[in-house]
Amino acid sequence: MTNATIQLPPKLVPVFAPPRGSFQYRNLHGGRGSGKSFNAAKMAAIWGYADPLRILCTREYQASISESFHAELKAAIASEPWLEAHYDVGVDYLKGANGTQFIFRGLRRNVQSVKSLAKIDLTIVEEAEDVPETSWLALEATVFRQPKSEMWTLWNPRQQGSPVDKRFRLSPPANAITAEVNHGDNPFFPPGLETLRRREQERLDPATYDHVWEGGYLVNSDAQVLSGKWRMAEFEPKDSWDGPYQGGDFGYSQDPMAAVRCYIHGDTLYVSHEAGGRNVELDDIGAKVGEGIPGYASHVSRWDSASPGSISIITRHGVPKAVGAPKWQGSVDDGIRYLRSFKEIVIHPRCKQTINEARLYSYKVDRLTGDVLSVLVDANNHYIDALRYAVSPMIKRRQHSTASLVG
């Protein structure tokens, strides 16, 4: 019996460690440099080494073998001498000594040829974001006829609510395991790609960078509430900065509790810390925010004043200086205008949820015309709301000053 040690990024171990047939679907999504394609190719080659399998490698668009998964498989096989000895890798084919066969097909204009395939043990769908619903329906009805048949899907998310997004993120089946993997999860991330990543982090707008490198949805920059106003960067608050200002938003049902700390210096707003989570009980909020924001209880924090009873509870359970944030008619719009009045909003990399909301918080877009509307989407706004509450006294003061000038 041959034993081999396989090196995988730690985040992929739970996905591929369970034996064949443990899941019907194994899914990997994320940005550039995550290693998801290479490692899926390597695991497929290993499975084909252990058992004679028919493995279908497919994508929506494939005009030639050069556009297929063949190159990833070839590189993965070449990385292990024992795999290289097992496989016959031709220009347009790939076969194992035990009879394993890799089949390469495009789905667009070839659905009928895919439907005619028999005895598929493993299907790998690359660039699954591009696969439309009609192709999914035809493919799934074909490839799950063998014992232990599995499908692996790989994609960089682009549109929230795309067919693959609905299948495996919004409404995942019980027999699926799905993981998000990005460059930071890949211990074998090449230095050359790191140089490129850093350059593009400076050059690209945050939404595009996040889509390319961090696996985020590609959003309409014009619809983003904070488009062009924020960036991610490390910093240390200085004694000369104003603050800290702290805010919090209570979580209800599936909405997360969110808390932030920020500072103001000149015309820049700095977000230094965040804390939060789903299903956090009111009497546990003090401990939760203390874990993520050192010394949170020592400073005033402003919370959603629509919940005075909740504020009363948290003041007795670890947040003694919690107060209600002032609200008034139009306070949300005034708060957004105030946030956008800064030359820039700098968010520390450890504030991952705030960064995510800064990227996703958006106005509604007309479905037919594509026009950006003045109506806010009530989603991805909990840490941004906490940030508004944190600086609400300045927003209120600015609002009154503007009203006085108008009067």
C-alpha angles and dihedrals in degrees: 000000000000120000123197134179113227120201114213132164104267092243090061096051095083089049098053104024096080110087124257112289095028089111135021092213132033112183134188125186130172147100138297119308096022093121092229096133096043094048094044088052091050093050091048090052090049092050088049089051092052096045136015102256140171105226121191115205111193144163134171096257121038119146094165143005089262088066093050137086088268094099093052091049092048092052093045092050091048090055092069121048093209091054091046090053091050100050133067103212112194131178092265105011142052123201135173125224089240094055099270110153130195116207122197121205138159116221099212107090090352103074092114092054090050091049089054093058117107136202099017110175099180131018121196115196110196123195087013092175088078096054112106125215094258091058093047091053093051094043099048093048089057108042105049099071100097126078109265092011112170139184124210117196125196125187149146105230115242109158126032106230097026114146093263091044092053092046101049109016110028097035107010118186119243092243095059135091116201130184135183111221127181138169091280090060093054113087088187094057105147118243091230091058090048089056090050092046093053092048092050091046087062096039105040126069111256095253094054093043091050092051095047100041109016100041095245126151114269102245132191103264091206090058095050112108093215098032112156093003106087140055137173119245140143117250143155118228114243128218090244092061121099114247156339094235116183134193140175140196121203117233120234126190105321094352114104127239106243133191132175142182121211143171135206125219119170108312095339129095114207122200107200107169143014138185134180149108145180125283094015110162117229093245090052096053093088093057092042096053091042090059094056102030114044113223094006092146092056094066135056113267126192120217138183103295091205085081107053090156091056091049089052091053097049092048086063093045110054105305101081096162097052114132135172118269113235115254132189138164106297094012093137093054091043089050092052091049089051093050090049091049089074117094086232143346112224115201121194113237091240089066093080098159093048089051090050092051093045086058098043106033102108151155121257117269120215107249095217104036102027089230116152109239128209091240117104120229107239095228139083090027108107099098090038089053089050088052091051091050091050092059097030096118089060091046090051092047091049091048092052092047091052091048091051092051091049091048 
